[in-house]
């Protein structure tokens, strides 16, 4: 029964993420590609406006690691790698549940998000 519940939860998450990504992709299609969509938005605001909180929490592990856990594991030298993981997705580092890709997030916005997450170490 626990396995069935977890499978249902993961399925719900995937559907939820895909719907949010579709709506965000539509919002970015009509903008000038030379100007970042969220150039004046903080990493915290970008996270709060995305689907990140469906799997991550500031201090507690939920489906994915907490921001505090991520901040403790990584440093500023990993910003580029972590930004790529936000955009491309990934798996295996924090367990068997894969992180869905977020191709609609620009590299600049992904870096802002990572910088905010890494600031949780302090």
HELIX and SHEET records of a PDB file:
HELIX    1   1 UNK A    2  UNK A   29  1                                  28    
HELIX    2   2 UNK A   43  UNK A   48  1                                   6    
HELIX    3   3 UNK A   52  UNK A   54  5                                   3    
HELIX    4   4 UNK A   67  UNK A   73  1                                   7    
HELIX    5   5 UNK A   76  UNK A   78  5                                   3    
HELIX    6   6 UNK A   79  UNK A   88  1                                  10    
HELIX    7   7 UNK A  107  UNK A  118  1                                  12    
HELIX    8   8 UNK A  119  UNK A  121  5                                   3    
END                                                                             
